[in-house]
Amino acid sequence: MVRIRIPMTGEKAERFVRFNLLLMAGGFALVGFFFIAWPDGTLARLTEFGDNFGDFAPAPETDQRLWLSLGFAYMVVITFLALIAASDVIRYRPMLLALAAGKAASSATSFVFFAQDDVFAYLLNGIVDGSLVGATLLLYALAGRAGAPASPG
């Protein structure tokens, strides 16, 4: 088993977790806004960006508004999970597990869809959300240390 030593404790850990959760919340809100306001334009920009890395299939247009609505609702939920957890990182620490689970589901399905359709936006979402799973689990671990007294030295 790999053990990672996290030296940060106490108020320093709490401030670090809070700051990063607020950054995440801002990012989730911004991305959610772009996807609901300009879904096809956002996907077109991601497709253009992907052209710098290879020959990918273009992202399909967003004809199914139900899925767009559900995706936007998910972005709202994770934004508020991060904001609520940031308000008291010790008390609301378990919310970070819900956030990590949502990001893991998003990442895994994006990789499956990429394997099926070779769309860069799916690959990018798999990578970004997979990274956010790791970041969220790190914040979860640090939030557990936030209530611990700071180490001397």
N, C-alpha and C positions, 0 to 999 in steps of 0.2 A: 504494500500500500504506500502510495506517495503522500508524504506529509509536507504541507506548505506552512512555513512559519510566517505568521502575520504579526509584526511587532507593534502595530498601532492599536491602542486601547483608549478607553475613557472618552473624554470630550473631543479629543483629536479624531478618533475613529468616527464619532457621531457627526462631527462637522463634515468630514470627508464623505460619509454616506449621504448626508442630507444634500450637500452640494451636487454630488453626482446624480442623485435622484431628481433634483430640480433640473439639471441639464437634460436628463433623459426625458422628463415630462415635456420640456420645451421642444425637444426633437420630435417626440411622438405627436404633439399638437401640430407642429409645423408640417410634418409629413402627412398627417391626417387631413389637414386643410388642403394641401396640394392635391391629394388624391380625390377629395370630394369636389373641389372647385374646378380642377382641370385634369380629370382622370386620363383622358386620351393624350393630352399634351404632355403630361408627366411621363406616361409610358413611352411616348415618342422621344422625349429627351433622354430617357434611360436607354432606349434602343440606339440612339445616335451615340451616346457615350460608350456603349458596348461595342460599337463598330471600331473603336480604338484598340480593342483587344482580340477581335476575331470576327468571323462571319457567323452571326447569330440570326435566328429567325426573328422577325419583328414581333413585338408584343401585340396580342390581339386587342381590338377595340373593345371598350367596355359597354357592350350592348345590354347586359343583364344588370339592371339598376338595383335589383334585390341584393346581389352580391356586393355591389358597391356600397349600398346602405349598411350591410352587415360588416364590411371591412372598416367603414368609417366608425361604426359603433364600437368595434374592437379598439380602434385607435383612441377613442374617447375613454373607454374603460381603462386601458393601460396608462393613459395620461393621468387619470385620477388615482389609479393604484399608486403610481409613483409620487403624486402630490400628497396623498394621504400618508403614505409611508414616510415621506420626508418630514411631515409635521411632527412625528414622534417615532424615530427609527427603532427604538427599543420596543415600544408598545405594538407597533404595526409591522414588525419584522416579518411575520408570516405572509404578509401580502407580497413580499418579494418572491416567495416561492410560487405564488399564483402568476406573477409577472414572468418569472423564468419559464414556467410551464407553457404559458401562452406563446412566448418567443420560441421555445423549443418546437411547439406544434407548427408554428409559422415557418420556421427554418426547415424542418423535416419535409413538410409538404412542398415547400418551394424547391427543394433539391429533387424531390420526386417529379414535380412538374417540369423542372429543367431537363431531367433525364428523358422525359417523354417528348418535349417540344423544343428544346434547345433555344429557349428565350433568355436573353441576357438578364432581363429584369428579375426572372425567377432565380437565376444564379446569384445575382447581387443580393436579393432579399434573403436567400439562404445563408450567405456569408455574413451579412450584417446582423440578422436576427440570431444566428448561431453565436456570433461574438457577444451580442447582448445577453445571451443566456449565461455565458461565462462571467461577464461583468456583473450581472445581477446576482449570481451566486457568490461572487467575491464580496459584493456589498452586503449580502445576507450574512456571510461569515463575519465581516467587520461590524455589522450591527449587533451581532451577538457579543462582541468584545466592547461595544460602546458603554455598557453598564459596568464594565470591569474597571478597577482603579488603574490609573496610569502607572506604567513601570518607572522606577527611579532611573535617572540617568539620561 
